[in-house]
Structure formats: C-alpha cells, structure tokens
Amino acid sequence: MDPITAIAAAQQSFKALFGIAKATTSAVVDHEIKAKLIEIQEGILDAQSKLGDDAQAERLELLHQVAELKEKVRSFEATKTALDGYVMHELDPGIKVFKAKPGAGHAMEHFACPRCYSGGAIGILNAIAQNNGETLWNCTACTFHVFTGVARPRQTRSLDFGGDWTPR
C-alpha cells in the first residue's frame, strides 16, 4: 500500500470514527434530555394531581358550607313563619304580649311571651294562679311572669263575740 493511499484510508477511518463518536455523544445527550423531560413531565403530572385534589377538597368544603347556609335559611324562614302567626296584644294596660292570630294554624287561642318572641322563639304564657281578681301569667320557656287584673279590696269582718273582753 502506498503511503498516500494509507493516509487517505486512515483519514477516512478517522472521519468514520469521529462520526460514530459524535453519534454516540448525541445519543447519550438525547437520552439524558429525554430522562430530564420525563422527570419534568412527572413533576407536572404530580402538581396537576395535587391541584386537582386540593380543588376537589375545596369544592367539597364549599358544598358543605352551602348546605349549612341553606339549613340556616330554612330555619330562619320557619321561625319567621311561626312569629308571623302572632299579633301584639295588650293583656292589661301597659302589659303587651303576643296573641295567636286566628286562622294561623294554631290548635287553640293562646298568648306568647314577649321576651321569647323578641328573641325569635315562642314561649306560651299560662295563667297559673288566680286570686282575688288577679291572674299570674308565667312563660313555659323562660322566667317571664306578669300579674294582670286588679286586686279587689278584701272585706274585713268585725267579730263580735259579745261579752266583756277586758282583762281581769
């Protein structure tokens, strides 16, 4: 082999070896890049999953709050309906209570406690004692009580036992 041909062949061999080395380096770099891209994609999927879980938990909490608020609204509406079934009534001059409206669905006519009514509840007033023209009204739900009526003057009787009652 002549030296020029050998040099040309060696040059061709070096070129081929350089191409193989370049391709190998490129393949290694591509593999590393692909591994990093896969790692980044996994991180993105994890973040999306966590955000989805957080959003789901927040959604459930909001639904729970909405249900609680709806129940409160129903309770307020029921209370308002119950309170609307009464009208202010003067039991005695200066003594105001609430009286069941006729036709409001009450089983019987009755009076409601003004203290309970102002607090958004209904406490029934019961006449628990009547004596000498006065009536004592007492609330079944709280400590409210009031007297109505005017006490009649009591009659005193003189006792005449006859005889002399002077000490001896």
HELIX and SHEET records of a PDB file:
HELIX    1   1 PRO A    3  LEU A   83  1                                  81    
HELIX    2   2 PRO A  114  SER A  118  1                                   5    
SHEET    1   A 6 TYR A  86  ASP A  92  0                                        
SHEET    2   A 6 ILE A  95  ALA A 100 -1                                        
SHEET    3   A 6 PHE A 111  ALA A 112 -1                                        
SHEET    4   A 6 ILE A 124  ASN A 131 -1                                        
SHEET    5   A 6 GLU A 134  CYS A 139 -1                                        
SHEET    6   A 6 HIS A 145  GLY A 149 -1                                        
END                                                                             
